[in-house]
Amino acid sequence: MAKLPARESNMKQVIACIADSPQTGAVCDYAIWAARRLDTDLEFLHVLQHASEAMPVADLGSGIWIGAQDDLLQELTELDKRRDALAQAHGEQLLQAALQRARDQGLMRADQRQRWGTLVDTLLEIEADTRLFVLGRRRGGPPPLRLLADPRLEAAVRALRRPVLVAQSPYRAPERYMIAFDGSATASHMIEMVSRSPLLTGLECHLAMVGEAHAPALDEAARMLTQAGFSPQIARLTGEAVPALVSHARSVQADLLVMGAYGHSRIRQWVLGSTTTALLEQAPAPVLILR
């Protein structure tokens, strides 16, 4: 019988990525919930991008005489500086509100940080000191083929190796969760991570797999969870993977979906699509992504 790994330490912190978005409140609340469950520190992070980088100045062309062109460039530069200053001040207000939200909920082990740069690069820089990232998901309009409607979120999920919790509004403290299991090495590692973490301990556990191709792996996953003190309810589903998993998550009223991330090559994902991307887009509840 395989020996379970030791429980994770609580030295690393939870990072909540906040922005001026309707999802920010849910991001804060799920991050507070996770920090409590993990007994670790929480940091609210706001990432800014300079206006000149987000909206590069268009080519003014050669039709403008040099003096007027220089004056216009100077005016545009000053405008970018004012935009940066306003964005920074607004971000500081968001951070203060998030920090106060944590305090109001009794979480004192919380801090804040503001950084300039791109979201993915910033998260990669602090990944080594992070136990869990909590991000929101922008909604609006149909997504391009096989891609999330929120490209920043998809880029972060693809790049990061730490767990990512994708929050949804409204916040609801998780009481039951569903693990989407596919028998892969990534899925087996996901089960190990769940079994050794306090994040989901004591919650109602549902373990679902579509098809029978990896039935022995599903049984082994259930055995490992049971040995770790969980009581998984097993579901063997039929049909197409994503619709079947989404339907089952709704039927058991899962407050959280747990799944692995992007297990195949980029080329295969582009040709065949990605279960991870599709589940993220269609999930009826927040999604915890483990690698």
VOKEVEX-766303 format. One record per residue (C-alpha): residue number from 1; residue in one letter; x, y, z. Coordinates in Angstrom, 1 decimal, decimal comma, always signed. Layout:
<atoms>
+------+------+--------+--------+--------+
: resi : resn :   east :  north :     up :
+------+------+--------+--------+--------+
:  NUM :    a :      X :      Y :      Z :
...
+------+------+--------+--------+--------+
</atoms>
This chain:
<atoms>
+------+------+--------+--------+--------+
: resi : resn :   east :  north :     up :
+------+------+--------+--------+--------+
:    1 :    m :   +0,0 :   +0,0 :   +0,0 :
:    2 :    a :   +1,4 :   +3,4 :   -1,0 :
:    3 :    k :   +2,4 :   +5,7 :   +1,7 :
:    4 :    l :   +0,7 :   +9,1 :   +1,6 :
:    5 :    p :   +2,9 :  +12,2 :   +1,5 :
:    6 :    a :   +3,2 :  +14,4 :   +4,6 :
:    7 :    r :   +0,7 :  +17,3 :   +5,0 :
:    8 :    e :   +1,8 :  +20,5 :   +3,3 :
:    9 :    s :   +3,5 :  +23,2 :   +5,4 :
:   10 :    n :   +1,8 :  +26,6 :   +5,8 :
:   11 :    m :   +4,9 :  +28,7 :   +5,1 :
:   12 :    k :   +3,7 :  +30,1 :   +1,8 :
:   13 :    q :   +1,0 :  +32,7 :   +1,4 :
:   14 :    v :   -2,2 :  +33,1 :   -0,6 :
:   15 :    i :   -2,1 :  +35,8 :   -3,3 :
:   16 :    a :   -5,4 :  +37,5 :   -4,2 :
:   17 :    c :   -5,2 :  +39,3 :   -7,5 :
:   18 :    i :   -7,6 :  +42,2 :   -7,5 :
:   19 :    a :   -8,6 :  +44,7 :  -10,1 :
:   20 :    d :  -11,4 :  +47,2 :  -10,8 :
:   21 :    s :  -13,8 :  +44,4 :  -11,7 :
:   22 :    p :  -17,2 :  +43,1 :  -10,5 :
:   23 :    q :  -15,4 :  +39,8 :   -9,5 :
:   24 :    t :  -13,1 :  +41,6 :   -7,0 :
:   25 :    g :  -15,4 :  +41,1 :   -4,0 :
:   26 :    a :  -15,6 :  +37,3 :   -4,7 :
:   27 :    v :  -11,8 :  +37,2 :   -5,2 :
:   28 :    c :  -11,3 :  +38,8 :   -1,8 :
:   29 :    d :  -13,8 :  +36,5 :   +0,0 :
:   30 :    y :  -12,5 :  +33,2 :   -1,6 :
:   31 :    a :   -9,0 :  +34,3 :   -0,8 :
:   32 :    i :   -9,9 :  +35,0 :   +2,8 :
:   33 :    w :  -11,7 :  +31,6 :   +3,0 :
:   34 :    a :   -8,6 :  +29,9 :   +1,6 :
:   35 :    a :   -6,1 :  +31,7 :   +3,9 :
:   36 :    r :   -8,2 :  +30,6 :   +6,9 :
:   37 :    r :   -8,4 :  +27,0 :   +5,7 :
:   38 :    l :   -4,7 :  +26,8 :   +5,0 :
:   39 :    d :   -3,8 :  +28,8 :   +8,1 :
:   40 :    t :   -1,4 :  +31,0 :   +6,2 :
:   41 :    d :   -0,9 :  +34,7 :   +5,3 :
:   42 :    l :   -2,9 :  +36,5 :   +2,7 :
:   43 :    e :   -1,6 :  +39,2 :   +0,3 :
:   44 :    f :   -3,8 :  +41,4 :   -1,9 :
:   45 :    l :   -2,0 :  +42,1 :   -5,2 :
:   46 :    h :   -2,9 :  +44,9 :   -7,7 :
:   47 :    v :   -0,9 :  +44,8 :  -10,9 :
:   48 :    l :   -0,7 :  +48,0 :  -13,0 :
:   49 :    q :   +0,4 :  +48,4 :  -16,6 :
:   50 :    h :   +1,8 :  +51,8 :  -17,7 :
:   51 :    a :   -0,7 :  +53,7 :  -20,0 :
:   52 :    s :   +2,0 :  +54,0 :  -22,7 :
:   53 :    e :   +2,4 :  +50,2 :  -22,8 :
:   54 :    a :   -1,3 :  +49,4 :  -22,6 :
:   55 :    m :   -2,2 :  +52,0 :  -25,3 :
:   56 :    p :   +1,0 :  +52,7 :  -27,4 :
:   57 :    v :   +1,1 :  +56,1 :  -29,1 :
:   58 :    a :   +0,2 :  +55,7 :  -32,8 :
:   59 :    d :   +2,6 :  +56,7 :  -35,5 :
:   60 :    l :   +2,0 :  +60,4 :  -36,0 :
:   61 :    g :   +3,2 :  +60,2 :  -39,5 :
:   62 :    s :   +5,4 :  +62,5 :  -41,5 :
:   63 :    g :   +2,6 :  +64,8 :  -42,5 :
:   64 :    i :   +2,9 :  +66,8 :  -39,2 :
:   65 :    w :   +5,7 :  +69,4 :  -39,1 :
:   66 :    i :   +8,4 :  +68,6 :  -36,6 :
:   67 :    g :   +7,5 :  +71,3 :  -34,0 :
:   68 :    a :   +3,9 :  +70,3 :  -33,8 :
:   69 :    q :   +4,8 :  +66,6 :  -33,6 :
:   70 :    d :   +7,1 :  +67,2 :  -30,7 :
:   71 :    d :   +4,5 :  +69,3 :  -28,9 :
:   72 :    l :   +1,9 :  +66,6 :  -29,4 :
:   73 :    l :   +4,2 :  +63,8 :  -28,3 :
:   74 :    q :   +5,0 :  +65,8 :  -25,1 :
:   75 :    e :   +1,3 :  +66,3 :  -24,4 :
:   76 :    l :   +0,6 :  +62,6 :  -24,9 :
:   77 :    t :   +3,4 :  +61,7 :  -22,6 :
:   78 :    e :   +2,1 :  +64,0 :  -19,9 :
:   79 :    l :   -1,4 :  +62,5 :  -20,4 :
:   80 :    d :   +0,0 :  +59,0 :  -19,9 :
:   81 :    k :   +1,7 :  +60,1 :  -16,7 :
:   82 :    r :   -1,6 :  +61,5 :  -15,4 :
:   83 :    r :   -3,4 :  +58,3 :  -16,3 :
:   84 :    d :   -0,7 :  +56,3 :  -14,5 :
:   85 :    a :   -1,0 :  +58,4 :  -11,4 :
:   86 :    l :   -4,8 :  +58,1 :  -11,4 :
:   87 :    a :   -4,6 :  +54,3 :  -11,9 :
:   88 :    q :   -2,1 :  +53,9 :   -9,1 :
:   89 :    a :   -4,3 :  +56,0 :   -6,7 :
:   90 :    h :   -7,4 :  +54,0 :   -7,7 :
:   91 :    g :   -5,5 :  +50,7 :   -7,2 :
:   92 :    e :   -4,4 :  +51,8 :   -3,7 :
:   93 :    q :   -8,0 :  +52,5 :   -2,8 :
:   94 :    l :   -8,9 :  +49,0 :   -4,1 :
:   95 :    l :   -6,2 :  +47,5 :   -1,9 :
:   96 :    q :   -7,2 :  +49,4 :   +1,2 :
:   97 :    a :  -10,8 :  +48,3 :   +0,7 :
:   98 :    a :   -9,7 :  +44,6 :   +0,3 :
:   99 :    l :   -7,5 :  +44,8 :   +3,3 :
:  100 :    q :  -10,4 :  +46,3 :   +5,4 :
:  101 :    r :  -12,7 :  +43,5 :   +4,1 :
:  102 :    a :  -10,3 :  +41,0 :   +5,5 :
:  103 :    r :  -10,1 :  +42,8 :   +8,8 :
:  104 :    d :  -13,9 :  +43,0 :   +9,0 :
:  105 :    q :  -14,0 :  +39,2 :   +8,6 :
:  106 :    g :  -11,5 :  +38,7 :  +11,4 :
:  107 :    l :   -8,5 :  +37,9 :   +9,3 :
:  108 :    m :   -5,5 :  +39,8 :  +10,6 :
:  109 :    r :   -2,7 :  +38,0 :   +8,7 :
:  110 :    a :   -3,3 :  +40,1 :   +5,6 :
:  111 :    d :   -1,2 :  +42,6 :   +3,6 :
:  112 :    q :   -1,2 :  +44,4 :   +0,3 :
:  113 :    r :   +1,1 :  +45,1 :   -2,6 :
:  114 :    q :   +1,0 :  +47,1 :   -5,8 :
:  115 :    r :   +3,3 :  +46,3 :   -8,8 :
:  116 :    w :   +3,9 :  +47,7 :  -12,2 :
:  117 :    g :   +4,2 :  +45,2 :  -15,1 :
:  118 :    t :   +2,1 :  +42,5 :  -16,8 :
:  119 :    l :   +0,0 :  +40,1 :  -14,7 :
:  120 :    v :   +1,7 :  +36,9 :  -15,8 :
:  121 :    d :   +5,2 :  +38,2 :  -15,4 :
:  122 :    t :   +4,4 :  +39,5 :  -11,9 :
:  123 :    l :   +2,8 :  +36,3 :  -10,8 :
:  124 :    l :   +5,8 :  +34,2 :  -12,1 :
:  125 :    e :   +8,2 :  +36,5 :  -10,1 :
:  126 :    i :   +6,4 :  +35,7 :   -6,8 :
:  127 :    e :   +5,3 :  +32,2 :   -7,5 :
:  128 :    a :   +8,1 :  +30,6 :   -5,4 :
:  129 :    d :   +6,6 :  +32,3 :   -2,3 :
:  130 :    t :   +3,0 :  +31,5 :   -3,1 :
:  131 :    r :   +0,8 :  +28,6 :   -2,0 :
:  132 :    l :   -2,3 :  +29,6 :   -3,9 :
:  133 :    f :   -3,3 :  +32,2 :   -6,4 :
:  134 :    v :   -6,9 :  +33,5 :   -6,4 :
:  135 :    l :   -8,0 :  +35,3 :   -9,6 :
:  136 :    g :  -11,3 :  +36,5 :  -11,0 :
:  137 :    r :  -12,7 :  +35,8 :  -14,4 :
:  138 :    r :  -13,8 :  +38,6 :  -16,7 :
:  139 :    r :  -17,0 :  +37,9 :  -18,6 :
:  140 :    g :  -18,5 :  +39,5 :  -21,6 :
:  141 :    g :  -19,0 :  +38,3 :  -25,2 :
:  142 :    p :  -18,5 :  +34,9 :  -26,7 :
:  143 :    p :  -14,9 :  +33,6 :  -26,4 :
:  144 :    p :  -12,8 :  +33,0 :  -29,5 :
:  145 :    l :  -12,5 :  +29,3 :  -30,7 :
:  146 :    r :  -11,1 :  +27,1 :  -27,9 :
:  147 :    l :  -10,0 :  +30,1 :  -25,8 :
:  148 :    l :  -11,3 :  +31,7 :  -22,7 :
:  149 :    a :  -13,1 :  +35,1 :  -23,0 :
:  150 :    d :  -10,5 :  +36,3 :  -20,5 :
:  151 :    p :   -7,0 :  +35,9 :  -22,2 :
:  152 :    r :   -5,2 :  +37,2 :  -19,1 :
:  153 :    l :   -6,7 :  +34,5 :  -17,0 :
:  154 :    e :   -5,9 :  +31,8 :  -19,5 :
:  155 :    a :   -2,3 :  +33,0 :  -19,9 :
:  156 :    a :   -1,9 :  +32,9 :  -16,1 :
:  157 :    v :   -3,3 :  +29,4 :  -15,7 :
:  158 :    r :   -1,1 :  +28,1 :  -18,5 :
:  159 :    a :   +2,1 :  +29,7 :  -17,1 :
:  160 :    l :   +1,8 :  +29,1 :  -13,3 :
:  161 :    r :   +2,7 :  +25,9 :  -11,6 :
:  162 :    r :   +1,1 :  +26,8 :   -8,3 :
:  163 :    p :   -2,6 :  +26,1 :   -7,6 :
:  164 :    v :   -5,0 :  +28,7 :   -9,0 :
:  165 :    l :   -8,5 :  +29,3 :   -7,6 :
:  166 :    v :  -10,7 :  +31,0 :  -10,2 :
:  167 :    a :  -13,4 :  +32,8 :   -8,2 :
:  168 :    q :  -17,0 :  +33,5 :   -9,3 :
:  169 :    s :  -19,6 :  +35,9 :   -8,0 :
:  170 :    p :  -21,5 :  +35,6 :   -5,7 :
:  171 :    y :  -19,3 :  +34,2 :   -3,0 :
:  172 :    r :  -20,5 :  +31,1 :   -1,2 :
:  173 :    a :  -18,4 :  +29,3 :   +1,3 :
:  174 :    p :  -17,7 :  +25,9 :   -0,2 :
:  175 :    e :  -19,4 :  +23,0 :   +1,5 :
:  176 :    r :  -19,0 :  +20,4 :   -1,3 :
:  177 :    y :  -16,7 :  +20,0 :   -4,2 :
:  178 :    m :  -16,3 :  +17,8 :   -7,3 :
:  179 :    i :  -13,0 :  +16,5 :   -8,6 :
:  180 :    a :  -12,9 :  +16,1 :  -12,4 :
:  181 :    f :  -10,8 :  +13,0 :  -12,8 :
:  182 :    d :   -9,5 :  +11,6 :  -16,1 :
:  183 :    g :   -7,0 :   +9,0 :  -15,1 :
:  184 :    s :   -4,0 :  +11,0 :  -16,3 :
:  185 :    a :   -0,7 :  +11,5 :  -14,4 :
:  186 :    t :   -1,8 :  +15,1 :  -13,8 :
:  187 :    a :   -5,1 :  +13,9 :  -12,3 :
:  188 :    s :   -3,3 :  +11,4 :  -10,0 :
:  189 :    h :   -1,0 :  +14,1 :   -8,8 :
:  190 :    m :   -4,0 :  +16,3 :   -8,2 :
:  191 :    i :   -5,5 :  +13,6 :   -5,9 :
:  192 :    e :   -2,2 :  +13,5 :   -4,0 :
:  193 :    m :   -2,4 :  +17,3 :   -3,6 :
:  194 :    v :   -6,0 :  +17,2 :   -2,4 :
:  195 :    s :   -5,2 :  +14,4 :   +0,1 :
:  196 :    r :   -2,3 :  +16,3 :   +1,8 :
:  197 :    s :   -3,8 :  +19,8 :   +2,0 :
:  198 :    p :   -6,2 :  +21,1 :   +4,6 :
:  199 :    l :   -8,0 :  +23,3 :   +2,1 :
:  200 :    l :  -10,8 :  +20,8 :   +1,3 :
:  201 :    t :  -10,7 :  +18,7 :   +4,5 :
:  202 :    g :  -14,1 :  +18,1 :   +6,0 :
:  203 :    l :  -16,0 :  +19,2 :   +2,9 :
:  204 :    e :  -18,3 :  +16,8 :   +1,0 :
:  205 :    c :  -16,2 :  +15,2 :   -1,7 :
:  206 :    h :  -17,5 :  +14,0 :   -5,2 :
:  207 :    l :  -15,1 :  +12,2 :   -7,5 :
:  208 :    a :  -16,3 :  +12,1 :  -11,1 :
:  209 :    m :  -14,9 :  +10,5 :  -14,3 :
:  210 :    v :  -16,3 :  +10,2 :  -17,8 :
:  211 :    g :  -15,9 :   +6,8 :  -19,4 :
:  212 :    e :  -14,5 :   +3,5 :  -18,1 :
:  213 :    a :  -11,1 :   +3,6 :  -19,8 :
:  214 :    h :   -9,3 :   +4,5 :  -16,5 :
:  215 :    a :  -11,5 :   +2,7 :  -14,0 :
:  216 :    p :   -8,5 :   +1,2 :  -12,0 :
:  217 :    a :   -7,0 :   +4,7 :  -11,7 :
:  218 :    l :  -10,4 :   +6,0 :  -10,4 :
:  219 :    d :  -10,6 :   +3,3 :   -7,8 :
:  220 :    e :   -7,0 :   +4,1 :   -6,7 :
:  221 :    a :   -7,8 :   +7,8 :   -6,4 :
:  222 :    a :  -10,9 :   +7,0 :   -4,3 :
:  223 :    r :   -8,7 :   +4,7 :   -2,1 :
:  224 :    m :   -6,1 :   +7,4 :   -1,6 :
:  225 :    l :   -8,7 :  +10,0 :   -0,6 :
:  226 :    t :  -10,4 :   +7,6 :   +1,8 :
:  227 :    q :   -7,1 :   +6,8 :   +3,4 :
:  228 :    a :   -6,5 :  +10,5 :   +3,9 :
:  229 :    g :   -9,8 :  +10,9 :   +5,7 :
:  230 :    f :  -12,1 :  +11,9 :   +2,9 :
:  231 :    s :  -15,3 :  +10,2 :   +2,0 :
:  232 :    p :  -15,5 :  +10,5 :   -1,8 :
:  233 :    q :  -18,8 :   +9,8 :   -3,6 :
:  234 :    i :  -17,8 :   +8,2 :   -6,9 :
:  235 :    a :  -19,6 :   +9,0 :  -10,2 :
:  236 :    r :  -18,8 :   +7,2 :  -13,5 :
:  237 :    l :  -20,3 :   +9,4 :  -16,2 :
:  238 :    t :  -21,1 :   +8,8 :  -19,9 :
:  239 :    g :  -21,2 :  +11,2 :  -22,8 :
:  240 :    e :  -18,9 :  +14,0 :  -23,8 :
:  241 :    a :  -16,5 :  +15,0 :  -21,1 :
:  242 :    v :  -17,3 :  +18,7 :  -20,5 :
:  243 :    p :  -21,1 :  +18,6 :  -20,7 :
:  244 :    a :  -21,2 :  +15,5 :  -18,5 :
:  245 :    l :  -18,9 :  +17,0 :  -15,8 :
:  246 :    v :  -20,7 :  +20,3 :  -15,8 :
:  247 :    s :  -24,1 :  +18,6 :  -15,6 :
:  248 :    h :  -22,9 :  +16,4 :  -12,7 :
:  249 :    a :  -21,5 :  +19,4 :  -10,9 :
:  250 :    r :  -24,8 :  +21,1 :  -11,1 :
:  251 :    s :  -26,7 :  +18,0 :  -10,0 :
:  252 :    v :  -24,6 :  +17,6 :   -6,8 :
:  253 :    q :  -24,7 :  +21,3 :   -6,2 :
:  254 :    a :  -20,9 :  +21,5 :   -6,1 :
:  255 :    d :  -19,6 :  +24,8 :   -4,7 :
:  256 :    l :  -16,2 :  +24,2 :   -6,2 :
:  257 :    l :  -14,7 :  +22,2 :   -9,1 :
:  258 :    v :  -11,3 :  +20,7 :   -8,8 :
:  259 :    m :   -9,3 :  +19,8 :  -11,9 :
:  260 :    g :   -5,9 :  +19,5 :  -13,4 :
:  261 :    a :   -4,5 :  +21,9 :  -16,0 :
:  262 :    y :   -3,5 :  +21,6 :  -19,6 :
:  263 :    g :   -2,1 :  +18,1 :  -19,7 :
:  264 :    h :   -1,3 :  +18,0 :  -23,4 :
:  265 :    s :   +0,9 :  +19,9 :  -25,9 :
:  266 :    r :   -0,1 :  +23,3 :  -27,1 :
:  267 :    i :   -0,5 :  +22,0 :  -30,6 :
:  268 :    r :   -2,8 :  +19,2 :  -29,5 :
:  269 :    q :   -4,8 :  +21,7 :  -27,5 :
:  270 :    w :   -5,2 :  +24,0 :  -30,5 :
:  271 :    v :   -6,2 :  +21,1 :  -32,8 :
:  272 :    l :   -8,5 :  +19,2 :  -30,4 :
:  273 :    g :   -9,4 :  +21,9 :  -27,9 :
:  274 :    s :   -8,8 :  +21,8 :  -24,2 :
:  275 :    t :  -11,0 :  +20,3 :  -21,5 :
:  276 :    t :   -9,4 :  +22,7 :  -19,0 :
:  277 :    t :  -10,3 :  +25,7 :  -21,0 :
:  278 :    a :  -13,9 :  +24,5 :  -21,7 :
:  279 :    l :  -14,5 :  +23,6 :  -18,0 :
:  280 :    l :  -13,2 :  +27,0 :  -17,0 :
:  281 :    e :  -15,5 :  +28,7 :  -19,4 :
:  282 :    q :  -18,6 :  +26,6 :  -18,5 :
:  283 :    a :  -18,1 :  +25,8 :  -14,9 :
:  284 :    p :  -21,2 :  +26,6 :  -12,7 :
:  285 :    a :  -18,9 :  +27,2 :   -9,7 :
:  286 :    p :  -15,4 :  +28,5 :   -8,8 :
:  287 :    v :  -12,6 :  +26,3 :  -10,2 :
:  288 :    l :   -9,5 :  +25,1 :   -8,3 :
:  289 :    i :   -6,8 :  +24,2 :  -10,8 :
:  290 :    l :   -4,0 :  +21,9 :   -9,6 :
:  291 :    r :   -0,9 :  +20,7 :  -11,4 :
+------+------+--------+--------+--------+
</atoms>
